Amino acid sequence: MQKRKLGAQGLVVSAQGLGCMGMSDFYGTRDEAESIATIHRSLDLGVNFLDTSDAYGPFTNEELVGKAIKGRRDQVIVATKFGIMRGQPSADGGWAPVTGICGRPEYVRDCCDASLKRLGIDCIDLYYQHRVDSTVPIEETIGAMAGLVAAGKARYIGMSEAGADSIRRAHAVHPVSALQNEYSLWSRDPEDEILPLLRELGIGLVAYSPLGRGFLTGALKSPDDFPADDYRRSSPRFMGENFTKNLELVERIKAIATRKEITPGQLALAWVLAQGDDITPIPGTKHLNYLEENIAASSVVISDAEMAEIAEALPKGAATGARYNESMAKLLSR
């Protein structure tokens, strides 16, 4: 597994990371033993960049990651986040709703201490503001995060789904090493304004959902296949006619992948990796076989001709439906 630099402050991670959210939340059934085995296997194969958040669970995903890395701390780059507040799961077992965003300095400090305890570590390698709190000046939030770096509780800081103005103002307070945004063949919004800004400022991009929340793997056939508590049931791209139209796009990608004798998911991941060595995708999985399939994508080479064919098959903006429902979309690009 090759390495990539995120930002100009010294953070180096594996070219692919592992998104751990789905091990505890949003995507149906959970199996802690298999999830921990998946994390261990990722470390064995050189994927050392683990992504979690206090919002996942909430809280339980950090605890799971903490169990998995116990005794292997020196092999791991741990990234976690603060800022999204969630309530209690619904009576029918559905996932806990988002109740607000908080970036107050005292909240930042309290969240960091709690995350350190759940993870069982002394210092968070990359600490993100999960979403920007529009009621708190970004300078105050980032100032608190800078204080965590000074105190030795965090090594590097990041942001997630932040707008260009917030990124620029934050970076002026303390260097931001990475921005985490959704980025994939069917979610290319960062290319318009955010990615050029990151390259201007020397900030790396961590691409979450590089497989389109599983859609780009070609394995999904119907929205009825999702468990009752699966987040995708409320995601516009996975609903009704949108699902059907997007499935047609994936079939085009599948045809290209088949000719290359790889899976559609491997083609989608290889495409993200090919967009620049300052971009690190963090595909999420809780299964060993999918983990190994994803890691194999790091060795896939896409020719210029194939890049052009992919661009024609799934052009920018081709996906039907918004990537978040209305309530979640309000939290983006502040």
N, C-alpha and C positions, 0 to 999 in steps of 0.2 A: 504494500500500500504506500503510494507516494504521499508526500506532505504538501501542504499549502499554507502560505502566510495569510493571516487575517489582520489587516491594518499594518501600521508601521511601528508598532510598539513592541514587537517581539513575539506575538502569539503565533504559534505554528501548530497546526492540527493535521490529522489525516485527511486525505483528499475527499473522502466521504465521512460523514458522521452517522450517528444512529439516533433517530428521533424516538424517544421513549414514551411519548404521550399515550399512544394507543394501548400500551401495556396496562394502563390503569383507568382509561376514560374514553368516552366518545364513540368507540368503535366496537361495541358489543362485548362478547364474553372475555373474561380475564383469567389468566393462568399464571400465577406468580412464579411457579417453578420453571415453566418453559420460558417466561420472560427473563428470569435471571440467567438461565442457560444460554439464551440468545445474546445477552450482554456479555457473558463470559466468552462465548464463541467469537463475538465481534472483536474483543480485545486480543484473542488468540490470533486473529487474522489481520491485525494491525489497524483496526478501526478504533481509535482512542478517544474520539470526540463524542461525548454523550450529551444529549439535549433533554432537559426537563424543565419544570416550572412548579412554583408553589400552587398554581391554579389547576394543575392536572390532578384530578382526584375529587376535590382539591386535597392537596398535601400528600396523598398516598403515593404518588409517583416518585417524589423525592425520597420517601422512605424506602421504596423498592430499589431505586438506584443505589441508595446508601448501603443496603444489604448486599447488592451485587458487587460493589467495588471494595467492600471490606477486605483488607489484606492485599489489595491490588492498586492502592491509591497512586503509586508512582507510575502506573501505566495509563492513567486516565486524565483527559482534559474535561472537566465538569463545567457545563454551562447550565445555568438556571435563571429564572426570571421572577420578577415581582410586578405588582401593579393591577392585575385583574382580580377583583373580589367576586366570590361566588357564594351562593346561598346553599340551602340544603337540597339534596335530591328530592324529586317529586315522590308522592306517595306510591305511584306505580313503578318506582324504580328507575325513572328516567334520570338523565344527567343533571347535575346541579346547575341552576341558571346563573348567568353573570348578573351581579347586582350593582356593579360600579367599577370605576377606575380610580386609583389613588396614587399620587406621586408626591405626597407631603414628605418632607425630610425625615420626620420622626417615624413615619410609616416605613420608609425605605430602610432605615436602620433596624427597626424591629423585624421586618421581613427577612433581612439578611441573617440576623442572629438565629431566627427560627429555621431558615433553610440550612444553615450550617449544622444545626443540631440534627435535623432530619436526615441529612446526607452523611452525617458522621465524619465531617472533615473540618479542617481549621481555616481553609481559604477556598473561596469559589474562584475557579480559573477565569470564567467569563460570566459577568453578571449583567443581565439585560433589564431594561425597563420594558415590560411586556407590551404595554400600550401607553401612549402619552396622555397625561391628565390635563385636559384643556383648562382646568380651573387653577392650576398651579404653574407659575412660570417655569419653563424648562430649566432655566439656570439654577433654580432652587433644587429641583430633583437631581440634576446632574452634579451639583455641588455636594449633595449628600452622598452620591455614589463615589465621587472623588475622595470624600472623607473615608469611605470604606477601603479604598485602595491605600490611602495613607496609613490606615490602621492595620493593614495586612489582612483584611478580611476578604478582599477581592483582588485579583491580579489585573484584570482588564475589564472594561465596561462596554456594553452594547445597547442597542435599541431595537425595537421590533415594530414594523408597520408604521413608522414615523414619517411625517411629511418633510419636504425639503427644508422649509424654514426651521423646523424644530431640530433637524439634524445639524444644520449649519450652526445654529445658536448653541446647541449642546457641545459640539466639537470645539467651539471657542472657549468653553469652560474647562473641559478636560478631554483629551483625545479619545474618540470613540473608535474602538478597534473593529467592530462588526455591526452590521445591520441585518436583522433577520426579517426576511419577507417571503411571502409565497412567490415562487418562481418556477415555472415549468413550461413545457410546450404549449399548454393551454392557459397559462396565467403569466403573461409577459409585460404586465404593467410597469415593472421597474425600469424597463428599457427606455421609457419616454423621458423621464426626468431624474429618477432616483439613482440609477446605475451610473450615468455620467457624473452626477454629483459625488457619489462615493469614490469614483476614480479620481476626481479632482482633489478630494480631501485625503485620499489614501486610506479609505475604509473598506474592509472586506464585506462581501455579501454572503450570508448564510441562507441557503434556499430551502425553505420548508415546503412540504407537500410537493416534491419534485416529480412525484408519480401521480399528481392530480387526485390526491386522496384515494388512490387505488384505481381510478378510472383508466389511466394510461397503461395499466398492466394488461388490459384486455380481458381480465377475469370476470368483470362485472357484466351481468346480462340483463338484470331487471332491478328496479328499486324495491321490488317486493322481496328480494333476497336479503335485504338488510334486517338485522334484529330490531326489535321494537325500540330499543334505547340507542340505536345508532344515530349519531349526529347527522349523517348524510341524508336521513329522511327529511330534514328541514332545510337542506342546502339546495338553492335554486337549480344548480346544474345537474342535480340528481333526481329531479322531480318531473313527472309527466312527459310532455313532448320534448322538454329540454334533454332529458335522459336519452331519448330515442335519437335526436339529432346529434348529440355528442357521441353516441355510440357509432354513428356513421364515420365520424372523424377518426375514432380509434381504429376502426377497421382498416382505414388507409394506412395508418402507422403500422398496424399488424402485418400488412402485406409487405412493407419495406423490411420489417424485422425478419420476417420469414425468409426472404431472399438472402439475408445476411446470416441466417441460421442462429439468430438470437431471439430473445423474447421481446415483446413490445416494451415491457418495463425497462429492460436493459438498454434499448434504443433511446427511450426517454431520458434515462439517467445519463447515458453517454452524451446526449445532446446538451444537457445542463453543464456537465463537466467541460465540454468543449467551448463554452461561452466565455471562458477566461480563467486563468489560474488564480484569480482573486475571488472565485466563487466556490463555495463548498456546499454541496447538497447534503441534506440530512434525512434521507428516506426513513420512514418509520415502519417498523415491523415488530411483531412479537413471536415470530416463527423462524426456526433455524433455516428451513429450506429457502424461504424468501430472503433471509439475510444473505446467504451465500450467493443466491442469484443476483442480488443487488451489488454485492462486492465485485462479482465477476464483470460488471458493467464498466469498472474502472479500466479494464484492458481493451475495451471496444474502441476501435478507431473509425470515425465517420469521415468519408472522403468529401471533397468539395461538391462533387456531383450528388452524393447522397444528401448533403446538407440542403442543396437546392431542391431536391425531390421532397424532403421533409417539409421545407418551407411552402411548397406548393400543396402538399397534402394536408397540412395543418397550419395555415397562415396565421399570423398574429391577429388576435381578436376573433378567431373563428369559433371559439367555444360559445355555446348558447346558454344564457343565464348568468346572473351575478355569482361571484365566488363566495359571497356570504349573504345570509338573510338580512333583512332590513335592520334589525336590532344590533347585530354584530357589525354590520357595515358602518354604523355610526361611530365606531371606535377606531376606524382606520384613518391613516394619513393626517394626523393632527399636527 
